Every structure is written in structure tokens, then in C-alpha cells.
Amino acid sequence: MSRLTTHRHVGTLANMKAELITRFKDVTSEGGVIELVVWRVPQPVPPCTHHFKYRAAFAMKGVRIVGFDNERGKGDHCHVDGRERDYAFVSVEQLVEDFIAAVDAARRGQ
């Protein structure tokens, strides 16, 4: 988490108050974009049972290479190597570590 900039704000997400936990965006030396946003929400986003809404993506030339999110109706999942898989959300800290590891692996493979 220390690698990410944290800002505290309250916003509205799907008609409910949400608290911004962290937002990070960076452009890599290769021109890729890395972005992660996590909100604490008062009610879980179905079918999730935790109180976080998140999206994390690494894209090159407008194409998503790595993505983690918990879309309503789909739950926690990730996109890696062109495949969508279930993701076992444990904590925000673990999400950040898993996302950074996936981005590092993708960048090494390019």
C-alpha cells in the first residue's frame, strides 16, 4: 500500500455513499497506464460479501493487459493473459500486492 497515493473523499457510487480508500495512476516508461481505485461502500456489491468496490488495470496502447474488479453481478474477478478468472478477495492490501505482481509479470513478458 505504501507505493500508492491515498486520498480520503466521500462520493456516490451506485446511489450509495462511498469512501475513497486509494486512487493511483501512473504512466510507465513504455507508455503503459497503471491505475487502481478502491472505495469502501456501505453495502457489498452483489455477489461480493466485502465492503469494497475496486478496479485496477494495466493497459498498453488502449488494450487492457491486466485487470482486477468486482463488477455487480460478476463479483471478484481478474483478467490476465486474455482470460477472465475468479479472484479470491482477501483484503485491500492483498489486492494491491496481487495486482502489482500481475502487472510486473506482464511487463516482464512484453
C-alpha positions in Angstrom: 0.0 0.0 0.0 2.9 2.4 0.7 3.5 2.5 -3.1 0.1 4.1 -3.7 -1.1 7.6 -3.0 -4.1 7.6 -0.8 -6.8 10.4 -0.7 -9.8 10.3 1.5 -13.1 11.6 -0.1 -16.7 10.7 0.1 -18.5 10.2 -3.1 -21.6 8.4 -4.5 -21.3 5.0 -6.1 -24.5 3.4 -7.4 -26.7 5.6 -5.3 -24.9 4.9 -2.1 -22.3 6.9 -0.1 -18.8 5.6 -0.7 -15.4 6.5 0.8 -12.4 6.6 -1.5 -9.7 4.4 0.1 -7.0 4.9 -2.6 -6.5 6.1 -6.1 -3.3 5.6 -8.0 -2.4 6.3 -11.7 0.9 6.1 -13.4 2.3 6.1 -16.9 5.2 3.6 -17.4 8.3 4.3 -19.3 6.9 2.1 -22.1 3.8 4.2 -22.3 1.5 1.8 -20.4 -1.1 3.1 -18.0 -1.4 1.6 -14.5 -4.5 2.6 -12.5 -6.0 1.4 -9.2 -9.1 2.8 -7.4 -10.7 1.3 -4.2 -13.8 2.5 -2.5 -15.3 1.4 0.8 -19.0 1.0 0.3 -21.8 0.7 2.9 -23.3 -2.4 1.3 -21.4 -5.1 -0.5 -21.6 -5.1 -4.3 -23.5 -8.3 -5.1 -22.5 -11.1 -5.2 -19.5 -10.0 -3.1 -19.7 -10.1 0.7 -17.0 -7.5 1.5 -17.5 -3.7 1.7 -15.1 -2.7 -1.1 -15.6 -1.7 -4.8 -12.5 -1.7 -6.8 -11.0 -1.5 -10.3 -7.4 -2.0 -11.2 -6.0 -2.0 -14.7 -2.8 -2.1 -16.7 -3.2 -1.1 -20.4 -0.8 -0.6 -23.3 -1.9 1.3 -26.4 -5.5 1.2 -25.2 -5.6 -2.5 -24.7 -6.1 -4.0 -21.2 -3.3 -6.4 -20.3 -4.2 -6.9 -16.6 -7.4 -6.1 -14.8 -9.0 -6.7 -11.4 -12.5 -5.7 -10.5 -15.7 -6.6 -8.7 -18.5 -5.8 -11.2 -22.1 -6.0 -9.9 -23.4 -9.5 -10.9 -20.0 -10.9 -11.6 -18.2 -10.5 -8.3 -14.5 -10.5 -7.7 -12.5 -11.5 -10.8 -9.4 -10.7 -12.8 -8.3 -10.5 -16.4 -4.8 -11.9 -17.0 -3.3 -13.3 -20.2 -6.6 -12.6 -22.1 -8.6 -14.8 -19.8 -11.1 -13.9 -17.1 -10.8 -15.8 -13.8 -12.4 -15.7 -10.4 -10.4 -13.7 -7.9 -10.4 -14.5 -4.1 -10.6 -11.1 -2.5 -8.9 -11.2 1.0 -8.1 -7.6 1.7 -7.2 -4.3 0.0 -3.6 -4.8 0.9 -3.6 -8.3 -0.8 -5.4 -6.9 -3.8 -2.7 -4.3 -4.3 0.0 -6.9 -3.9 -1.7 -9.3 -6.4 -2.3 -6.5 -8.9 1.3 -5.3 -8.7 2.6 -8.8 -9.1 0.4 -9.4 -12.2 1.5 -6.1 -13.7 5.2 -6.9 -13.0 4.8 -10.3 -14.6 3.0 -8.8 -17.7 5.7 -6.1 -18.1 8.5 -8.7 -17.9 6.7 -10.8 -20.6 6.5 -7.9 -23.1 
